[in-house]
Amino acid sequence: MPLRFVAVAFDKNEIRTARYLAEGVLEARVTLRAELGESVDAGLRAIRSAIRQVLPLDNGVTAVGVSAPGVLDYKRGVLRSLPGFPDWVDVPLQDVLVESLGVPVFVARAADTAVLGEWRFGVGRGVSDLIYIGVNDTLDAGMIFQDQRFTGGNGMGGVVGKLLIECPLLTPEAKVMSLETLLSGETILERARAHLEAGLSAALLDQLGHNPMALTVEVLCDAAKQGDPMAQALLKELGACLGMALIHMMYLFDPSLFVLDGMVQCAGDALLGPMWQTLAARTPVAYRDHARIVLAQLGNDVRLWGALALCLSELGL
């Protein structure tokens, strides 16, 4: 009988599950809307329901891998906190799912599953040391070193988003900022909306029906590509900051490969050009020559692929 696995990726409003064969063949998938803010019990019921909807008729799966947002204690499978949801504190996610499903369950941070997915099935195949960086609503960053996911001594390490750096984006009142705040869609949209309210892009404001809150990352990126000066200036600053962040990580971790995802893909050269300029000007040759930087390959399913890779890795397959 072939080995089958269920992969789970959930966030604040959505639960996605998929059933794979060990070699990565997709057999079934489901996407459910889920309001985790209703209650912890309701959220856990929704997760269990999404898993059961992709189980085979004989319920024969080898293991379940879960990609979870928030702060996670990987060694115990406990979701320590979920930003924006104060009730989700010290939730024993792994134990709850093992008890209800009766199969091994492995749980990891969203960023850790993303880096596992790209390492096992995506652009990082064959690379022993890599860092994944997803510029999404917040910054997602996960690391593989010597073919092992890096989680630190107590299972909560590798959160490079907490690093503090200086960057041209910062105001005089905030000279340093954490990477996860600085390099996030939420931060760039907040600044862009403030510029719209100040009248710095009348054309874009007209496009949004004079409602700055209608601005999305995708609209901002499109505006930059169409030549909007305000959008281009913001993405230029973000690209320079991303370049500085990569330099910091080169010094600290010396990876062979950086995998960039999220808003970086959407923005294209408007963000990547300034990033490359910053790297060319500031990176020592010894680091620049052996640290490749590429775009992610697996798209929106990277965390599902990573949840499958988590199962395979934990079982030594």
Buried (B, 14 or more C-beta within 10 A) or exposed (E): EEBBBBBBBBBBEBBBBBBBEBEEEBBBBBEBEBEBBEEBEEBBBBBBBBBBBBBEEEEEBBBBBBBBBBBBBBEBBBBBBBEEBEEBBEBBBBBBBBEBBEBBBBBBBBBBBBBBBBBBBBBBEEBBBBBBBBBBBBBBBBBBBEEEBBBEEEBBEBBBBEBEBEBEBBEEEEEEBBBBBBBBBEBBBEBBBEBBEEEBBEEBBEBBEEEBEEBBBEBBBBBBBEEBEBBBBBBBBBBBBBBBBBBBBBEEBEBBBBBBBBBBBBBBEBBBBBBBBBBEEEBEEEBBEEBEBBEBBBEEBBBBBBBBBBBBBBBEE
